[in-house]
Amino acid sequence: MDAILHGIILAFGLILPLGVQNVFVFSQGATQPKLLQAFPATITAALCDTLLILLAVFGLSIIVLQFEWLRLGLIIAGILFLLYMGYAIWRSEPTTETKKALPIQQQIIFALSVSFLNPHAILDTVGVIGTSALKYVGVEQILFTVACIAVSWIWFFGLTLVGAVMKKLDGKGGLMKLFNKCSALFIWGTAIYLFIGLVK
């Protein structure tokens, strides 16, 4: 039970803050004409998190933390990506029109990019979940890992559902427009925070 509870609390702590991945999954729930049509983004994001958690628990954390150049490379690529994402989200106009909603292929590609090109998420997963998993062995480690993965899946499906509900409540798109602006500012803030950490 300790391993499961630890995994749940830790995963929620990492996934709760507003981030690029969360913003994208939420926005698909809010912009796709039907809830089911937002699921490709949701499932892709959850699968990416599952893969990152498995890699973190089973050894990637040791590799990344040992090679400084790899960590720096991830951060630099991530800063550039976050700057672009912030720009794209700031300029995006909320819409519920089918013709403007992202098709399945683009949803998957975009979900992959916001999952694997976000150094903050990767370093958090590798550094926090990976190192925390070292506390456990055998069945306990498996339970800890499963708990982290379960939280991730529940969270992303919940975000998609909340986005779909918000779309119904926000007929003119005013709330989504404000959400996009705040999200863009947060994403730029994350990029600045990473940059400051890099030059210190």
MDTraj code that builds the backbone (N, CA, C; nanometers):
import mdtraj as md
import numpy as np

residues = "MET ASP ALA ILE LEU HIS GLY ILE ILE LEU ALA PHE GLY LEU ILE LEU PRO LEU GLY VAL GLN ASN VAL PHE VAL PHE SER GLN GLY ALA THR GLN PRO LYS LEU LEU GLN ALA PHE PRO ALA THR ILE THR ALA ALA LEU CYS ASP THR LEU LEU ILE LEU LEU ALA VAL PHE GLY LEU SER ILE ILE VAL LEU GLN PHE GLU TRP LEU ARG LEU GLY LEU ILE ILE ALA GLY ILE LEU PHE LEU LEU TYR MET GLY TYR ALA ILE TRP ARG SER GLU PRO THR THR GLU THR LYS LYS ALA LEU PRO ILE GLN GLN GLN ILE ILE PHE ALA LEU SER VAL SER PHE LEU ASN PRO HIS ALA ILE LEU ASP THR VAL GLY VAL ILE GLY THR SER ALA LEU LYS TYR VAL GLY VAL GLU GLN ILE LEU PHE THR VAL ALA CYS ILE ALA VAL SER TRP ILE TRP PHE PHE GLY LEU THR LEU VAL GLY ALA VAL MET LYS LYS LEU ASP GLY LYS GLY GLY LEU MET LYS LEU PHE ASN LYS CYS SER ALA LEU PHE ILE TRP GLY THR ALA ILE TYR LEU PHE ILE GLY LEU VAL LYS".split()
xyz = np.array([
    [0.0826, -0.1221, 0.0000],
    [0.0000, 0.0000, 0.0000],
    [0.0856, 0.1265, 0.0000],
    [0.1984, 0.1228, 0.0710],
    [0.2865, 0.2397, 0.0762],
    [0.3370, 0.2767, -0.0627],
    [0.3760, 0.1754, -0.1391],
    [0.4283, 0.1988, -0.2743],
    [0.3210, 0.2570, -0.3653],
    [0.1979, 0.2045, -0.3542],
    [0.0867, 0.2539, -0.4371],
    [0.0546, 0.3990, -0.4019],
    [0.0415, 0.4258, -0.2716],
    [0.0096, 0.5620, -0.2252],
    [0.1191, 0.6608, -0.2655],
    [0.2440, 0.6200, -0.2508],
    [0.3580, 0.7039, -0.2896],
    [0.3514, 0.7359, -0.4387],
    [0.3234, 0.6332, -0.5207],
    [0.3137, 0.6515, -0.6654],
    [0.2024, 0.7473, -0.7038],
    [0.0860, 0.7337, -0.6383],
    [-0.0297, 0.8200, -0.6682],
    [0.0018, 0.9661, -0.6334],
    [0.0521, 0.9879, -0.5126],
    [0.0819, 1.1247, -0.4670],
    [0.1894, 1.1894, -0.5536],
    [0.2939, 1.1143, -0.5833],
    [0.4049, 1.1660, -0.6627],
    [0.3597, 1.2003, -0.8046],
    [0.2840, 1.1094, -0.8667],
    [0.2371, 1.1311, -1.0042],
    [0.1438, 1.2518, -1.0119],
    [0.0543, 1.2657, -0.9137],
    [-0.0354, 1.3815, -0.9120],
    [0.0434, 1.5112, -0.8940],
    [0.1436, 1.5073, -0.8086],
    [0.2267, 1.6261, -0.7853],
    [0.2971, 1.6724, -0.9107],
    [0.3385, 1.5771, -0.9942],
    [0.4104, 1.6123, -1.1175],
    [0.3161, 1.6533, -1.2297],
    [0.1977, 1.5921, -1.2342],
    [0.1088, 1.6126, -1.3489],
    [0.0112, 1.7294, -1.3300],
    [-0.0138, 1.7683, -1.2040],
    [-0.1131, 1.8731, -1.1767],
    [-0.0794, 2.0106, -1.2339],
    [0.0468, 2.0579, -1.2256],
    [0.0744, 2.1935, -1.2750],
    [0.0414, 2.2083, -1.4234],
    [-0.0088, 2.3266, -1.4582],
    [-0.0407, 2.3566, -1.5975],
    [0.0863, 2.3480, -1.6814],
    [0.0816, 2.2723, -1.7861],
    [0.1979, 2.2565, -1.8736],
    [0.1538, 2.2395, -2.0181],
    [0.2484, 2.2310, -2.1075],
    [0.2181, 2.2236, -2.2508],
    [0.1314, 2.1024, -2.2824],
    [0.1677, 1.9893, -2.2260],
    [0.0948, 1.8649, -2.2519],
    [-0.0497, 1.8751, -2.2022],
    [-0.0666, 1.9259, -2.0795],
    [-0.2009, 1.9425, -2.0225],
    [-0.2846, 2.0399, -2.1042],
    [-0.2230, 2.1507, -2.1450],
    [-0.2929, 2.2516, -2.2246],
    [-0.3435, 2.1907, -2.3553],
    [-0.2580, 2.1128, -2.4209],
    [-0.2951, 2.0535, -2.5494],
    [-0.4094, 1.9531, -2.5348],
    [-0.3992, 1.8653, -2.4361],
    [-0.5042, 1.7639, -2.4152],
    [-0.6366, 1.8316, -2.3817],
    [-0.6314, 1.9300, -2.2933],
    [-0.7526, 2.0049, -2.2569],
    [-0.8131, 2.0741, -2.3787],
    [-0.7278, 2.1366, -2.4598],
    [-0.7767, 2.2119, -2.5758],
    [-0.8440, 2.1213, -2.6793],
    [-0.7976, 1.9963, -2.6898],
    [-0.8627, 1.9034, -2.7824],
    [-1.0030, 1.8684, -2.7361],
    [-1.0197, 1.8527, -2.6046],
    [-1.1533, 1.8299, -2.5510],
    [-1.2448, 1.9478, -2.5779],
    [-1.1863, 2.0677, -2.5775],
    [-1.2652, 2.1903, -2.5959],
    [-1.2902, 2.2253, -2.7426],
    [-1.2087, 2.1734, -2.8350],
    [-1.2233, 2.2147, -2.9750],
    [-1.2770, 2.1053, -3.0684],
    [-1.2639, 1.9807, -3.0299],
    [-1.3165, 1.8736, -3.1152],
    [-1.4692, 1.8731, -3.1079],
    [-1.5358, 1.8497, -3.2218],
    [-1.6829, 1.8529, -3.2223],
    [-1.7471, 1.7468, -3.1325],
    [-1.6809, 1.6310, -3.1174],
    [-1.7316, 1.5253, -3.0293],
    [-1.6198, 1.4800, -2.9356],
    [-1.6575, 1.4390, -2.8149],
    [-1.5599, 1.3971, -2.7141],
    [-1.4697, 1.2849, -2.7656],
    [-1.5290, 1.1859, -2.8319],
    [-1.4523, 1.0722, -2.8824],
    [-1.3431, 1.1148, -2.9805],
    [-1.3674, 1.2235, -3.0543],
    [-1.2706, 1.2700, -3.1541],
    [-1.1474, 1.3340, -3.0902],
    [-1.1535, 1.3619, -2.9601],
    [-1.0377, 1.4175, -2.8879],
    [-0.9512, 1.3069, -2.8279],
    [-1.0015, 1.1823, -2.8309],
    [-0.9309, 1.0714, -2.7660],
    [-0.7949, 1.0356, -2.8270],
    [-0.7725, 1.0532, -2.9596],
    [-0.6378, 1.0238, -3.0114],
    [-0.5282, 1.1021, -2.9385],
    [-0.5539, 1.2305, -2.9116],
    [-0.4567, 1.3136, -2.8384],
    [-0.4427, 1.2648, -2.6946],
    [-0.5561, 1.2324, -2.6314],
    [-0.5566, 1.1862, -2.4924],
    [-0.4781, 1.0566, -2.4768],
    [-0.5086, 0.9609, -2.5628],
    [-0.4442, 0.8288, -2.5546],
    [-0.2948, 0.8388, -2.5867],
    [-0.2597, 0.9205, -2.6876],
    [-0.1181, 0.9379, -2.7233],
    [-0.0394, 0.9982, -2.6072],
    [-0.0950, 1.1022, -2.5454],
    [-0.0275, 1.1672, -2.4310],
    [-0.0104, 1.0682, -2.3153],
    [-0.1143, 0.9898, -2.2890],
    [-0.1074, 0.8922, -2.1796],
    [-0.0054, 0.7822, -2.2099],
    [-0.0009, 0.7368, -2.3360],
    [0.0968, 0.6338, -2.3755],
    [0.2404, 0.6872, -2.3642],
    [0.2595, 0.8143, -2.4038],
    [0.3923, 0.8769, -2.3930],
    [0.4368, 0.8839, -2.2479],
    [0.3442, 0.9234, -2.1595],
    [0.3754, 0.9294, -2.0167],
    [0.4082, 0.7906, -1.9618],
    [0.3311, 0.6919, -2.0066],
    [0.3549, 0.5534, -1.9642],
    [0.4964, 0.5102, -2.0026],
    [0.5353, 0.5406, -2.1277],
    [0.6685, 0.5038, -2.1760],
    [0.7780, 0.5740, -2.0954],
    [0.7587, 0.7048, -2.0702],
    [0.8570, 0.7817, -1.9931],
    [0.8710, 0.7277, -1.8505],
    [0.7571, 0.6920, -1.7898],
    [0.7602, 0.6394, -1.6523],
    [0.8339, 0.5050, -1.6497],
    [0.8042, 0.4183, -1.7472],
    [0.8700, 0.2870, -1.7534],
    [1.0207, 0.3021, -1.7741],
    [1.0578, 0.3946, -1.8648],
    [1.2008, 0.4189, -1.8898],
    [1.2695, 0.4768, -1.7661],
    [1.1983, 0.5667, -1.6976],
    [1.2545, 0.6303, -1.5775],
    [1.2779, 0.5262, -1.4676],
    [1.1782, 0.4408, -1.4484],
    [1.1875, 0.3408, -1.3414],
    [1.2943, 0.2362, -1.3733],
    [1.3036, 0.1984, -1.5007],
    [1.3943, 0.0889, -1.5366],
    [1.5255, 0.1348, -1.5995],
    [1.5776, 0.2494, -1.5525],
    [1.7170, 0.2801, -1.5834],
    [1.7522, 0.4067, -1.6577],
    [1.6558, 0.4723, -1.7253],
    [1.6908, 0.5919, -1.8026],
    [1.7418, 0.7034, -1.7133],
    [1.6880, 0.7092, -1.5913],
    [1.7285, 0.8161, -1.4986],
    [1.8787, 0.8118, -1.4727],
    [1.9339, 0.6921, -1.4621],
    [2.0779, 0.6773, -1.4352],
    [2.1589, 0.7311, -1.5530],
    [2.1123, 0.7024, -1.6751],
    [2.1839, 0.7464, -1.7966],
    [2.1811, 0.8990, -1.8087],
    [2.0606, 0.9576, -1.8001],
    [2.0455, 1.1026, -1.8188],
    [2.1200, 1.1801, -1.7110],
    [2.1108, 1.1339, -1.5873],
    [2.1747, 1.2059, -1.4771],
    [2.3276, 1.1928, -1.4800],
    [2.3787, 1.0943, -1.5529],
    [2.5240, 1.0761, -1.5616],
    [2.5872, 1.1609, -1.6717],
    [2.5123, 1.1898, -1.7776],
    [2.5673, 1.2631, -1.8919],
    [2.5135, 1.4060, -1.8952],
    [2.5992, 1.5000, -1.8566],
    [2.5589, 1.6403, -1.8485],
    [2.5201, 1.6952, -1.9856],
    [2.5936, 1.6549, -2.0911],
    [2.5649, 1.7052, -2.2264],
    [2.4255, 1.6634, -2.2734],
    [2.3809, 1.5446, -2.2308],
    [2.2480, 1.4966, -2.2686],
    [2.1400, 1.5798, -2.1997],
    [2.1626, 1.6101, -2.0726],
    [2.0682, 1.6931, -1.9975],
    [2.0602, 1.8334, -2.0572],
    [2.1776, 1.8917, -2.0904],
    [2.1818, 2.0259, -2.1500],
    [2.1134, 2.0281, -2.2860],
    [2.1383, 1.9238, -2.3657],
    [2.0755, 1.9136, -2.4978],
    [1.9239, 1.9099, -2.4879],
    [1.8730, 1.8321, -2.3924],
    [1.7280, 1.8235, -2.3697],
    [1.6709, 1.9593, -2.3318],
    [1.7410, 2.0295, -2.2440],
    [1.6916, 2.1593, -2.1959],
    [1.6909, 2.2627, -2.3084],
    [1.7989, 2.2709, -2.3872],
    [1.8073, 2.3700, -2.4965],
    [1.6987, 2.3444, -2.6015],
    [1.6844, 2.2173, -2.6410],
    [1.5805, 2.1824, -2.7393],
    [1.4425, 2.2158, -2.6829],
    [1.4246, 2.1896, -2.5547],
    [1.2968, 2.2158, -2.4901],
    [1.2630, 2.3638, -2.4807],
    [1.3632, 2.4471, -2.4522],
    [1.3403, 2.5922, -2.4439],
    [1.2891, 2.6448, -2.5779],
    [1.3548, 2.6036, -2.6863],
    [1.3140, 2.6469, -2.8209],
    [1.1721, 2.6002, -2.8523],
    [1.1436, 2.4758, -2.8152],
    [1.0111, 2.4195, -2.8398],
    [0.9041, 2.4942, -2.7598],
    [0.9325, 2.5234, -2.6335],
    [0.8355, 2.5937, -2.5487],
    [0.8087, 2.7353, -2.5987],
    [0.9121, 2.8034, -2.6484],
    [0.8935, 2.9377, -2.7052],
    [0.7993, 2.9327, -2.8256],
    [0.8202, 2.8322, -2.9110],
    [0.7333, 2.8164, -3.0296],
    [0.5904, 2.7815, -2.9868],
    [0.5765, 2.6878, -2.8909],
    [0.4442, 2.6459, -2.8447],
    [0.3668, 2.7627, -2.7847],
    [0.4363, 2.8446, -2.7045],
    [0.3715, 2.9615, -2.6451],
    [0.3191, 3.0562, -2.7517],
    [0.4011, 3.0771, -2.8551],
    [0.3627, 3.1640, -2.9670],
    [0.2393, 3.1086, -3.0393],
    [0.2414, 2.9770, -3.0654],
    [0.1304, 2.9131, -3.1377],
    [0.0008, 2.9202, -3.0567],
    [0.0106, 2.8966, -2.9257],
    [-0.1091, 2.8994, -2.8404],
    [-0.1617, 3.0424, -2.8234],
    [-0.0701, 3.1403, -2.8117],
    [-0.1109, 3.2809, -2.7985],
    [-0.1915, 3.3264, -2.9199],
    [-0.1487, 3.2841, -3.0384],
    [-0.2140, 3.3266, -3.1626],
    [-0.3380, 3.2456, -3.1982],
    [-0.3551, 3.1290, -3.1361],
    [-0.4667, 3.0414, -3.1733],
    [-0.5995, 3.1005, -3.1281],
    [-0.6967, 3.0842, -3.2136],
    [-0.8314, 3.1315, -3.1837],
    [-0.9176, 3.0124, -3.1445],
    [-0.9917, 3.0217, -3.0340],
    [-1.0778, 2.9096, -2.9952],
    [-1.1858, 2.8855, -3.0991],
    [-1.2113, 2.7606, -3.1287],
    [-1.3137, 2.7283, -3.2270],
    [-1.3779, 2.5949, -3.1936],
    [-1.5015, 2.5821, -3.2275],
    [-1.5699, 2.4532, -3.2133],
    [-1.6119, 2.4027, -3.3511],
    [-1.5604, 2.4654, -3.4547],
    [-1.5960, 2.4242, -3.5902],
    [-1.5204, 2.2992, -3.6301],
    [-1.5935, 2.2035, -3.6901],
    [-1.5335, 2.0766, -3.7303],
    [-1.4190, 2.0974, -3.8271],
    [-1.4333, 2.1895, -3.9207],
    [-1.3313, 2.2074, -4.0238],
    [-1.1999, 2.2599, -3.9663],
    [-1.2052, 2.3236, -3.8484],
    [-1.0830, 2.3779, -3.7894],
    [-1.0252, 2.2876, -3.6810],
    [-1.0964, 2.1828, -3.6431],
    [-1.0469, 2.0909, -3.5410],
    [-0.9348, 2.0053, -3.5995],
    [-0.8359, 1.9727, -3.5169],
    [-0.7221, 1.8940, -3.5649],
    [-0.7653, 1.7528, -3.6029],
    [-0.7237, 1.7038, -3.7212],
    [-0.7520, 1.5644, -3.7575],
    [-0.6695, 1.4684, -3.6717],
    [-0.7034, 1.3405, -3.6772],
    [-0.6402, 1.2392, -3.5916],
    [-0.4884, 1.2390, -3.6047],
    [-0.4377, 1.2392, -3.7293],
    [-0.2926, 1.2315, -3.7511],
    [-0.2192, 1.3485, -3.6866],
    [-0.2731, 1.4694, -3.7040],
    [-0.2096, 1.5882, -3.6454],
    [-0.2190, 1.5868, -3.4929],
    [-0.3304, 1.5365, -3.4403],
    [-0.3440, 1.5238, -3.2944],
    [-0.2332, 1.4358, -3.2376],
    [-0.2103, 1.3222, -3.3033],
    [-0.1099, 1.2266, -3.2558],
    [0.0303, 1.2862, -3.2637],
    [0.0625, 1.3499, -3.3777],
    [0.1954, 1.4105, -3.3962],
    [0.2188, 1.5202, -3.2919],
    [0.1165, 1.6038, -3.2715],
    [0.1287, 1.7142, -3.1768],
    [0.1403, 1.6623, -3.0335],
    [0.0618, 1.5587, -3.0004],
    [0.0688, 1.5002, -2.8659],
    [0.2064, 1.4387, -2.8409],
    [0.2641, 1.3750, -2.9430],
    [0.3992, 1.3181, -2.9315],
    [0.5015, 1.4288, -2.9057],
    [0.4867, 1.5409, -2.9783],
    [0.5837, 1.6505, -2.9651],
    [0.5744, 1.7171, -2.8280],
    [0.4522, 1.7403, -2.7773],
    [0.4395, 1.8064, -2.6467],
    [0.4790, 1.7135, -2.5318],
    [0.4835, 1.5839, -2.5602],
    [0.5226, 1.4873, -2.4575],
    [0.6736, 1.4653, -2.4548],
    [0.7328, 1.4503, -2.5735],
    [0.8746, 1.4126, -2.5811],
    [0.9697, 1.5300, -2.6019],
    [0.9163, 1.6499, -2.6352],
    [1.0031, 1.7664, -2.6541],
    [0.9910, 1.8655, -2.5389],
    [0.9366, 1.8193, -2.4289],
    [0.9202, 1.9040, -2.3113],
    [1.0205, 1.8602, -2.2039],
    [1.1363, 1.9302, -2.1947],
    [1.2417, 1.8851, -2.1022],
    [1.1982, 1.8871, -1.9565],
    [1.1092, 1.9802, -1.9233],
    [1.0608, 1.9915, -1.7863],
    [0.9939, 1.8607, -1.7455],
    [0.9053, 1.8112, -1.8331],
    [0.8327, 1.6875, -1.8047],
    [0.9272, 1.5680, -1.8023],
    [1.0202, 1.5633, -1.8986],
    [1.1139, 1.4505, -1.9070],
    [1.2039, 1.4458, -1.7839],
    [1.2608, 1.5626, -1.7492],
    [1.3528, 1.5666, -1.6346],
    [1.2795, 1.5400, -1.5029],
    [1.1537, 1.5863, -1.4946],
    [1.0736, 1.5578, -1.3749],
    [1.0468, 1.4079, -1.3629],
    [1.0052, 1.3496, -1.4750],
    [0.9731, 1.2060, -1.4746],
    [1.0973, 1.1234, -1.4432],
    [1.2056, 1.1557, -1.5151],
    [1.3307, 1.0808, -1.4972],
    [1.3907, 1.1052, -1.3588],
    [1.4000, 1.2339, -1.3222],
    [1.4656, 1.2699, -1.1969],
    [1.3868, 1.2361, -1.0726],
    [1.2547, 1.2567, -1.0780],
    [1.1725, 1.2377, -0.9574],
    [1.1179, 1.0954, -0.9482],
    [1.0452, 1.0529, -1.0535],
    [0.9868, 0.9179, -1.0489],
    [1.0963, 0.8120, -1.0558],
    [1.1950, 0.8342, -1.1442],
    [1.3035, 0.7375, -1.1600],
    [1.3815, 0.7155, -1.0315],
    [1.4176, 0.8257, -0.9666],
    [1.4959, 0.8129, -0.8424],
    [1.4096, 0.7627, -0.7263],
    [1.2811, 0.8014, -0.7243],
    [1.1914, 0.7540, -0.6177],
    [1.1696, 0.6030, -0.6277],
    [1.1685, 0.5521, -0.7516],
    [1.1458, 0.4086, -0.7731],
    [1.2601, 0.3240, -0.7182],
    [1.3779, 0.3851, -0.7034],
    [1.4942, 0.3111, -0.6526],
    [1.4727, 0.2645, -0.5085],
    [1.3758, 0.3269, -0.4421],
    [1.3441, 0.2920, -0.3032],
    [1.2804, 0.1526, -0.2944],
    [1.2203, 0.1098, -0.4062],
    [1.1448, -0.0158, -0.4043],
    [1.2111, -0.1239, -0.4894],
    [1.1807, -0.2475, -0.4542],
    [1.2299, -0.3613, -0.5333],
    [1.1156, -0.4600, -0.5548],
    [1.1263, -0.5370, -0.6639],
    [1.0299, -0.6437, -0.6900],
    [0.8877, -0.5959, -0.7073],
    [0.7954, -0.6600, -0.6358],
    [0.6512, -0.6312, -0.6490],
    [0.6206, -0.4873, -0.6102],
    [0.6859, -0.4361, -0.5064],
    [0.6609, -0.2981, -0.4622],
    [0.6945, -0.1979, -0.5727],
    [0.8047, -0.2222, -0.6435],
    [0.8428, -0.1321, -0.7529],
    [0.7404, -0.1359, -0.8653],
    [0.6879, -0.2542, -0.8941],
    [0.5846, -0.2691, -0.9979],
    [0.4577, -0.1950, -0.9569],
    [0.4168, -0.2104, -0.8309],
    [0.2965, -0.1419, -0.7805],
    [0.3137, 0.0099, -0.7863],
    [0.4312, 0.0583, -0.7483],
    [0.4625, 0.2015, -0.7545],
    [0.4499, 0.2521, -0.8991],
    [0.5064, 0.1766, -0.9929],
    [0.5035, 0.2144, -1.1352],
    [0.3614, 0.2147, -1.1894],
    [0.2846, 0.1109, -1.1585],
    [0.1452, 0.1003, -1.2053],
    [0.0616, 0.2159, -1.1506],
    [0.0844, 0.2536, -1.0254],
    [0.0102, 0.3655, -0.9642],
    [0.0393, 0.4961, -1.0381],
    [0.1658, 0.5200, -1.0697],
    [0.2040, 0.6416, -1.1435],
    [0.1370, 0.6442, -1.2814],
    [0.1391, 0.5309, -1.3500],
    [0.0800, 0.5211, -1.4841],
    [-0.0717, 0.5402, -1.4788],
    [-0.1370, 0.4786, -1.3792],
    [-0.2832, 0.4899, -1.3655],
    [-0.3260, 0.6353, -1.3454],
    [-0.2525, 0.7077, -1.2618],
    [-0.2818, 0.8495, -1.2375],
    [-0.2737, 0.9282, -1.3680],
    [-0.1718, 0.8990, -1.4477],
    [-0.1521, 0.9679, -1.5753],
    [-0.2718, 0.9479, -1.6689],
    [-0.3175, 0.8244, -1.6834],
    [-0.4306, 0.7943, -1.7723],
    [-0.5587, 0.8601, -1.7230],
    [-0.5852, 0.8485, -1.5939],
    [-0.7070, 0.9095, -1.5362],
    [-0.7047, 1.0611, -1.5554],
    [-0.5884, 1.1223, -1.5320],
    [-0.5740, 1.2674, -1.5426],
    [-0.6017, 1.3161, -1.6851],
    [-0.5424, 1.2514, -1.7855],
    [-0.5589, 1.2978, -1.9241],
    [-0.7021, 1.2805, -1.9739],
    [-0.7662, 1.1704, -1.9376],
    [-0.9070, 1.1527, -1.9774],
    [-0.9956, 1.2538, -1.9049],
    [-0.9621, 1.2838, -1.7795],
    [-1.0358, 1.3853, -1.7041],
    [-1.0218, 1.5235, -1.7661],
    [-0.9001, 1.5574, -1.8076],
    [-0.8753, 1.6871, -1.8728],
    [-0.9562, 1.7018, -2.0009],
    [-0.9599, 1.5944, -2.0797],
    [-1.0355, 1.5950, -2.2058],
    [-1.1834, 1.6175, -2.1785],
    [-1.2340, 1.5505, -2.0775],
    [-1.3755, 1.5635, -2.0405],
    [-1.4070, 1.7053, -1.9932],
    [-1.3186, 1.7617, -1.9110],
    [-1.3382, 1.8999, -1.8620],
    [-1.3372, 1.9981, -1.9794],
    [-1.2469, 1.9756, -2.0756],
    [-1.2427, 2.0606, -2.1955],
    [-1.3727, 2.0553, -2.2726],
    [-1.4296, 1.9354, -2.2867],
    [-1.5557, 1.9175, -2.3591],
    [-1.6713, 1.9867, -2.2865],
    [-1.6712, 1.9786, -2.1528],
    [-1.7753, 2.0446, -2.0724],
    [-1.7626, 2.1962, -2.0844],
    [-1.6381, 2.2448, -2.0796],
    [-1.6142, 2.3892, -2.0887],
    [-1.6614, 2.4436, -2.2230],
    [-1.6444, 2.3657, -2.3281],
    [-1.6881, 2.4084, -2.4619],
    [-1.8395, 2.4348, -2.4628],
    [-1.9153, 2.3497, -2.3936],
    [-2.0607, 2.3659, -2.3885],
    [-2.1004, 2.4881, -2.3069],
    [-2.0229, 2.5177, -2.2023],
    [-2.0540, 2.6327, -2.1161],
    [-2.0057, 2.7647, -2.1760],
    [-1.9076, 2.7545, -2.2661],
    [-1.8418, 2.8737, -2.3213],
    [-1.8740, 2.8867, -2.4701],
    [-1.9997, 2.9164, -2.4991],
    [-2.0470, 2.9200, -2.6376],
    [-1.9711, 3.0144, -2.7284],
    [-1.9310, 3.1322, -2.6793],
    [-1.8627, 3.2322, -2.7625],
    [-1.7107, 3.2160, -2.7641],
    [-1.6589, 3.1282, -2.6827],
    [-1.5145, 3.1032, -2.6832],
    [-1.4329, 3.2024, -2.6029],
    [-1.4984, 3.2875, -2.5246],
    [-1.4272, 3.3892, -2.4472],
    [-1.3354, 3.3299, -2.3412],
    [-1.3869, 3.2292, -2.2686],
    [-1.3071, 3.1646, -2.1637],
    [-1.1867, 3.0903, -2.2224],
    [-1.2094, 3.0244, -2.3369],
    [-1.0996, 2.9514, -2.4011],
    [-0.9919, 3.0472, -2.4502],
    [-1.0351, 3.1639, -2.4987],
    [-0.9383, 3.2633, -2.5457],
    [-0.8512, 3.3107, -2.4292],
    [-0.9151, 3.3371, -2.3157],
    [-0.8417, 3.3791, -2.1961],
    [-0.7494, 3.2664, -2.1478],
    [-0.7998, 3.1438, -2.1514],
    [-0.7210, 3.0274, -2.1114],
    [-0.5969, 3.0135, -2.2005],
    [-0.6146, 3.0335, -2.3315],
    [-0.5021, 3.0246, -2.4253],
    [-0.3946, 3.1285, -2.3939],
    [-0.4380, 3.2521, -2.3657],
    [-0.3420, 3.3591, -2.3355],
    [-0.2648, 3.3279, -2.2075],
    [-0.3370, 3.2837, -2.1047],
    [-0.2725, 3.2499, -1.9766],
    [-0.1772, 3.1313, -1.9949],
    [-0.2194, 3.0341, -2.0748],
    [-0.1361, 2.9161, -2.0997],
    [-0.0073, 2.9551, -2.1714],
    [-0.0205, 3.0436, -2.2711],
    [0.0970, 3.0887, -2.3464],
    [0.1957, 3.1596, -2.2535],
    [0.1442, 3.2452, -2.1654],
    [0.2303, 3.3165, -2.0703],
    [0.3002, 3.2185, -1.9765],
    [0.2256, 3.1175, -1.9318],
    [0.2841, 3.0170, -1.8431],
    [0.3952, 2.9394, -1.9151],
    [0.3694, 2.9023, -2.0395],
    [0.4674, 2.8253, -2.1178],
    [0.5933, 2.9084, -2.1418],
    [0.5774, 3.0363, -2.1757],
    [0.6938, 3.1257, -2.1919],
    [0.7691, 3.1392, -2.0589],
    [0.6924, 3.1464, -1.9497],
    [0.7540, 3.1545, -1.8169],
    [0.8380, 3.0304, -1.7864],
    [0.7870, 2.9140, -1.8270],
    [0.8607, 2.7885, -1.8088],
    [0.9915, 2.7910, -1.8883],
    [0.9836, 2.8427, -2.0123],
    [1.1030, 2.8519, -2.0972],
    [1.2070, 2.9443, -2.0342],
    [1.1616, 3.0583, -1.9795],
    [1.2521, 3.1546, -1.9144],
    [1.3160, 3.0914, -1.7904],
    [1.2335, 3.0196, -1.7129],
    [1.2822, 2.9519, -1.5930],
    [1.3917, 2.8501, -1.6285],
    [1.3693, 2.7738, -1.7347],
    [1.4685, 2.6757, -1.7795],
    [1.5971, 2.7439, -1.8261],
    [1.5807, 2.8579, -1.8971],
    [1.6956, 2.9320, -1.9483],
    [1.7806, 2.9883, -1.8329],
    [1.7128, 3.0441, -1.7328],
    [1.7834, 3.0997, -1.6159],
    [1.8634, 2.9894, -1.5452],
    [1.7999, 2.8726, -1.5317],
    [1.8674, 2.7591, -1.4694],
    [1.9882, 2.7130, -1.5494],
    [1.9799, 2.7337, -1.6809],
    [2.0875, 2.6898, -1.7714],
    [2.2103, 2.7814, -1.7618],
    [2.1867, 2.9131, -1.7483],
    [2.2978, 3.0087, -1.7499],
    [2.3584, 3.0335, -1.6106],
    [2.2925, 2.9839, -1.5067],
    [2.3460, 3.0022, -1.3700],
    [2.4736, 2.9218, -1.3492],
])
top = md.Topology()
chain = top.add_chain()
for i, resn in enumerate(residues, 1):
    res = top.add_residue(resn, chain, resSeq=i)
    for name in ("N", "CA", "C"):
        top.add_atom(name, md.element.get_by_symbol(name[0]), res)
traj = md.Trajectory(xyz[None], top)
